[in-house]
């Protein structure tokens, strides 16, 4: 069972990789036309949904892996830090969905969405930084 959970944990990490490319793709919004902006926004909404499902998979499989007696004893501080960063990523990835939907609607109506694009860019950079923090914390866990 441990091997299955570890495999699913790695699959979840790959799924969360959408957060690693998000700020770079969002940077293309201002370079494309209205119709293409709608397509990009809808694609990022779908990608964000995949990232959120992967985040839930990470929390479930990570909880199993931590509770497994074969794994090292992690400190309580590390576990709390991991949960806080995961919740922050989940919250920000949910918040970014709203402006993305508004960008898609604005591009259909031919409206200017530059303020929304700036908001999405800022949120995507924050998500990227938190994703990098998670990767670092997973690479260097705090053990007893």
C-alpha positions as a Markdown table, in Angstrom:
| # | Residue | x | y | z |
|---|---|---|---|---|
| 1 | Unk | 0.0 | 0.0 | 0.0 |
| 2 | Unk | 2.9 | 2.3 | 0.7 |
| 3 | Unk | 4.1 | 2.1 | -2.9 |
| 4 | Unk | 0.7 | 2.9 | -4.2 |
| 5 | Unk | 0.4 | 6.0 | -2.0 |
| 6 | Unk | 3.9 | 7.1 | -2.9 |
| 7 | Unk | 3.0 | 6.8 | -6.6 |
| 8 | Unk | -0.2 | 8.7 | -6.1 |
| 9 | Unk | 1.8 | 11.4 | -4.2 |
| 10 | Unk | 4.2 | 11.8 | -7.1 |
| 11 | Unk | 1.3 | 12.0 | -9.5 |
| 12 | Unk | -0.2 | 14.7 | -7.4 |
| 13 | Unk | 3.1 | 16.6 | -7.4 |
| 14 | Unk | 3.2 | 16.4 | -11.2 |
| 15 | Unk | -0.4 | 17.7 | -11.3 |
| 16 | Unk | 0.5 | 20.6 | -9.1 |
| 17 | Unk | 3.2 | 21.5 | -11.7 |
| 18 | Unk | 0.5 | 23.8 | -13.3 |
| 19 | Unk | 1.4 | 26.2 | -10.5 |
| 20 | Unk | 5.0 | 26.3 | -11.7 |
| 21 | Unk | 4.1 | 27.5 | -15.2 |
| 22 | Unk | 1.1 | 29.7 | -14.3 |
| 23 | Unk | 3.0 | 33.0 | -13.9 |
| 24 | Unk | 4.8 | 32.5 | -17.2 |
| 25 | Unk | 1.6 | 31.7 | -19.1 |
| 26 | Unk | -0.3 | 34.6 | -17.5 |
| 27 | Unk | 2.5 | 36.9 | -18.8 |
| 28 | Unk | 1.2 | 36.2 | -22.3 |
| 29 | Unk | -2.2 | 37.8 | -21.7 |
| 30 | Unk | -1.2 | 41.3 | -22.8 |
| 31 | Unk | 0.4 | 40.0 | -26.0 |
| 32 | Unk | -2.6 | 38.4 | -27.5 |
| 33 | Unk | -6.0 | 39.5 | -28.8 |
| 34 | Unk | -9.4 | 39.4 | -27.1 |
| 35 | Unk | -10.5 | 36.1 | -28.6 |
| 36 | Unk | -7.2 | 34.5 | -27.7 |
| 37 | Unk | -7.4 | 36.0 | -24.2 |
| 38 | Unk | -10.7 | 34.2 | -23.7 |
| 39 | Unk | -9.2 | 30.9 | -24.7 |
| 40 | Unk | -6.1 | 31.4 | -22.5 |
| 41 | Unk | -8.3 | 32.3 | -19.5 |
| 42 | Unk | -10.5 | 29.2 | -20.0 |
| 43 | Unk | -7.4 | 27.0 | -20.3 |
| 44 | Unk | -6.0 | 28.5 | -17.1 |
| 45 | Unk | -9.2 | 27.9 | -15.3 |
| 46 | Unk | -9.1 | 24.2 | -16.4 |
| 47 | Unk | -5.5 | 24.0 | -15.4 |
| 48 | Unk | -6.2 | 25.6 | -12.0 |
| 49 | Unk | -8.9 | 23.0 | -11.4 |
| 50 | Unk | -6.4 | 20.2 | -12.2 |
| 51 | Unk | -4.0 | 21.8 | -9.7 |
| 52 | Unk | -6.7 | 22.0 | -7.0 |
| 53 | Unk | -7.5 | 18.3 | -7.5 |
| 54 | Unk | -3.8 | 17.5 | -7.3 |
| 55 | Unk | -3.5 | 19.5 | -4.2 |
| 56 | Unk | -6.3 | 17.5 | -2.5 |
| 57 | Unk | -4.6 | 14.3 | -3.7 |
| 58 | Unk | -1.3 | 15.5 | -2.1 |
| 59 | Unk | -3.0 | 16.2 | 1.2 |
| 60 | Unk | -4.6 | 12.8 | 1.3 |
| 61 | Unk | -1.6 | 10.8 | 0.3 |
| 62 | Unk | 0.8 | 12.9 | 2.3 |
| 63 | Unk | -1.3 | 12.3 | 5.4 |
| 64 | Unk | -1.1 | 8.6 | 4.8 |
| 65 | Unk | 2.6 | 8.7 | 4.2 |
| 66 | Unk | 3.2 | 10.8 | 7.4 |
| 67 | Unk | 1.1 | 8.4 | 9.5 |
| 68 | Unk | 2.9 | 5.4 | 8.2 |
| 69 | Unk | 5.3 | 4.0 | 10.8 |
| 70 | Unk | 8.0 | 3.2 | 8.2 |
| 71 | Unk | 8.5 | 6.9 | 7.4 |
| 72 | Unk | 10.8 | 9.1 | 9.6 |
| 73 | Unk | 9.3 | 11.0 | 12.5 |
| 74 | Unk | 8.5 | 14.5 | 11.2 |
| 75 | Unk | 8.4 | 17.4 | 13.7 |
| 76 | Unk | 5.1 | 19.0 | 14.5 |
| 77 | Unk | 6.3 | 22.3 | 13.3 |
| 78 | Unk | 7.1 | 20.9 | 9.9 |
| 79 | Unk | 3.7 | 19.3 | 9.6 |
| 80 | Unk | 1.9 | 22.5 | 10.6 |
| 81 | Unk | 4.0 | 24.5 | 8.2 |
| 82 | Unk | 3.2 | 22.1 | 5.3 |
| 83 | Unk | -0.6 | 22.3 | 6.1 |
| 84 | Unk | -0.5 | 26.1 | 6.3 |
| 85 | Unk | 1.3 | 26.4 | 2.9 |
| 86 | Unk | -1.0 | 23.9 | 1.3 |
| 87 | Unk | -4.0 | 25.8 | 2.5 |
| 88 | Unk | -2.6 | 29.0 | 1.3 |
| 89 | Unk | -1.9 | 27.5 | -2.2 |
| 90 | Unk | -5.5 | 26.2 | -2.2 |
| 91 | Unk | -7.0 | 29.5 | -1.2 |
| 92 | Unk | -5.0 | 31.6 | -3.7 |
| 93 | Unk | -5.7 | 29.1 | -6.5 |
| 94 | Unk | -9.4 | 29.4 | -5.7 |
| 95 | Unk | -9.2 | 33.2 | -5.6 |
| 96 | Unk | -7.4 | 33.5 | -8.9 |
| 97 | Unk | -10.3 | 31.6 | -10.6 |
| 98 | Unk | -12.6 | 34.6 | -10.2 |
| 99 | Unk | -10.5 | 37.2 | -12.1 |
| 100 | Unk | -9.8 | 34.5 | -14.8 |
| 101 | Unk | -13.5 | 34.0 | -15.3 |
| 102 | Unk | -14.0 | 37.8 | -15.5 |
| 103 | Unk | -11.2 | 38.1 | -18.1 |
| 104 | Unk | -12.9 | 35.5 | -20.2 |
| 105 | Unk | -16.2 | 37.3 | -20.0 |
| 106 | Unk | -14.5 | 40.7 | -20.7 |
| 107 | Unk | -12.8 | 39.4 | -23.8 |
| 108 | Unk | -16.1 | 38.1 | -25.2 |
| 109 | Unk | -17.6 | 41.6 | -24.6 |
| 110 | Unk | -14.6 | 43.4 | -26.0 |
| 111 | Unk | -13.9 | 45.1 | -22.7 |
| 112 | Unk | -10.5 | 46.1 | -21.2 |
| 113 | Unk | -9.3 | 43.5 | -18.6 |
| 114 | Unk | -5.9 | 44.9 | -17.8 |
| 115 | Unk | -6.6 | 45.4 | -14.1 |
| 116 | Unk | -7.8 | 41.9 | -13.9 |
| 117 | Unk | -4.8 | 40.6 | -15.7 |
| 118 | Unk | -2.5 | 42.4 | -13.2 |
| 119 | Unk | -4.4 | 40.8 | -10.4 |
| 120 | Unk | -4.0 | 37.4 | -11.9 |
| 121 | Unk | -0.3 | 38.0 | -12.5 |
| 122 | Unk | 0.2 | 39.0 | -8.8 |
| 123 | Unk | -1.7 | 36.0 | -7.5 |
| 124 | Unk | 0.0 | 33.6 | -9.9 |
| 125 | Unk | 3.4 | 34.8 | -8.7 |
| 126 | Unk | 2.4 | 34.3 | -5.1 |
| 127 | Unk | 1.1 | 30.8 | -5.9 |
| 128 | Unk | 4.4 | 30.0 | -7.7 |
| 129 | Unk | 6.5 | 31.2 | -4.7 |
| 130 | Unk | 4.4 | 29.0 | -2.3 |
| 131 | Unk | 4.7 | 26.1 | -4.7 |
| 132 | Unk | 8.5 | 26.5 | -4.6 |
| 133 | Unk | 8.4 | 26.7 | -0.8 |
| 134 | Unk | 6.5 | 23.4 | -0.7 |
| 135 | Unk | 9.0 | 21.8 | -3.0 |
| 136 | Unk | 11.8 | 22.9 | -0.8 |
| 137 | Unk | 10.1 | 21.8 | 2.4 |
| 138 | Unk | 9.4 | 18.4 | 0.9 |
| 139 | Unk | 13.0 | 18.1 | -0.2 |
| 140 | Unk | 14.4 | 19.1 | 3.2 |
| 141 | Unk | 11.9 | 17.9 | 5.9 |
| 142 | Unk | 12.4 | 18.5 | 9.5 |
| 143 | Unk | 12.7 | 15.2 | 11.4 |
| 144 | Unk | 13.2 | 14.4 | 15.0 |
